[in-house]
Amino acid sequence: MDMPVFSLTMNDYRTHSGLDIQASVGSAVATVAEGEVTKRYTDPFMGVCIEVTHGGGLVSKYMNLGEEYPKDAEVGCKVYGGQTIGCIGESAAVEAADTSHLHFELLQDGKHVDPLDYISYEPMTDEYSE
């Protein structure tokens, strides 16, 4: 949030409150941890969005989703880590010029945090990125 990045779509510099995870349209989107689906909405800029509350003040947001989603991802449903809650879409108008991706945000006590400080991951090697 403290470093502006160039937006191809908007042709300007702006802060970016999340992490963009490149994936093909239709790819499954899974939750990062156990929680409850607390919101499902369409944002005029970020498209179809789902929020999952995990407890301890942690909320994950999944944006730029497709319209289709499983019945067990409706508001009020309990979800487990790794459960599919939707798929990659092309619904984020403000990121339309970017390659297809999930826009992922993580909030702690209502404030944006760097998801990489909370989630362990294995970086891709050149072998997989070709």
Secondary structure, 3 states (H helix, E strand, C coil): CCCCEEECCCCEEECCCCEEEECCCCCEEECCCCEEEEEEEEECCCEEEEEEEEECCEEEEEEEECCCCCHHHCCCCEECCCCEEEEECCCCHHHCCCCCEEEEEEEECCEEECHHHCCCCCCCCHHHHC
